[in-house]
Amino acid sequence: MYKNKNKSKSFDKYLKTHFQPAMRWAASTEGISYIRDRISTLYALLPNINDCMFAVYSVWLNDKCSYVGQSIRTVKRLIVHAWHLSQDPELYFGLKDTELASIKVRIETPP
């Protein structure tokens, strides 16, 4: 079977620089508090963190749809977005933390 080494390296980089830090953050007191207090719609999904839930989802900032994506492990992908919002919202979403009045996530297709 042919394996694209560049894609594999890219995925490894994503795991090390985004996914794994986001999962550690979400398991910490800081991460749980941020999700509970700022993204209640994600907090409600946390019991499904280990489920294989393929879905199209959206991220809403200040009541505007800012991002639409899809994932096989949707809750974990949403945690990565939450981590980015907590660390550097301007870099990832174009808004300063002080400009974020509300953050919501929504599952657009049923699991």
N, C-alpha and C positions, 0 to 999 in steps of 0.2 A: 504494500500500500504506500502511495506517495504521501509524504508529510512535508508540509510547508514549514521550513525551519524559521523563517521570519515571523510567521503568524504565531508559532509556538513561543518564540522569544518575546513577542509583543504581549501575548497572554500572560506569560510569566512575569513580565514587568507590571502589568495591570494587577496581578495578584499581590505582588510585593509592595507596590506603591499606593494602591487604592483599596483593594478588597480586604486584605488582611488587617491593615490599620483601621479600616472602618468597622470590621467585625469586633476587634478589640475595644474600640471606642464605644460601640453599641452595648457591649457587655459591662462597661464601666459605669460607675455611679454618674459621672458627667454625661455620658451618652444617653443612658436611660432617662435622666432628668431632662435633657434637651429634647429628646423625642416626646416624652410625656407632656412637657410644658409647651412645646412649640409646634409639634406635629401630631396632634391627638389621633388623626386618621391613620397614621403609621403605627402609633402605639397600640391601637386596637388590632392591628394585623400581626403584632409580634408573636402571639402564640403559634402562628403558622410559619415561623422563621425557617424551619427545616423542611417544609413541604415543597414538593416540586409543583409549583403553581405557575403554569405558563399563562401569561396575560399581557395585554396591552395596558399600560398605565399612563397616568398623567401627573405632573407636578404643577400645583397651582400656587403662585406667589402673589399676594395681595389681590386675591380673587380673580387673577388672570392666569390662563393656562400658559405656562412658560416652557414646558417640555413634555413631549410624548415619546414613550419608548416601549420596548417589549423585552421580556426576559423569561427564561425558564424558571429561574429561582427569583421570583418577583420581589418577595419581601427583602431578601438579601440585597438585591439591586437597589431597592428604595432606601435601604440603610446606607449604601454608598452615597447616594444623592444627599441624604440627611447629613452625613459626615462632611461632604463638600460644603453644604450650606453652613454648617457650624464652623468650619475652618476658614473658608475663603469664599463667601457667597459672591463677591464681586468678580472673582476670576471665573467661577463656574456658571454663574447665572446673571452677572451684570448688575447686581444690586449690592449696596453696602448693607451690613447687618442692621444699621439704624433705619434702613428703608424697608425692612421686612416686617410688615404689620401682621401678616398671616401666612402660614404655610400649610398646605393641604396636599395629600396624595389621593389619587382615586384609581381604582381598578376599573378599566373601561370595558374589558371583556370578562365574562364570568370564568372562574377557574374550572 
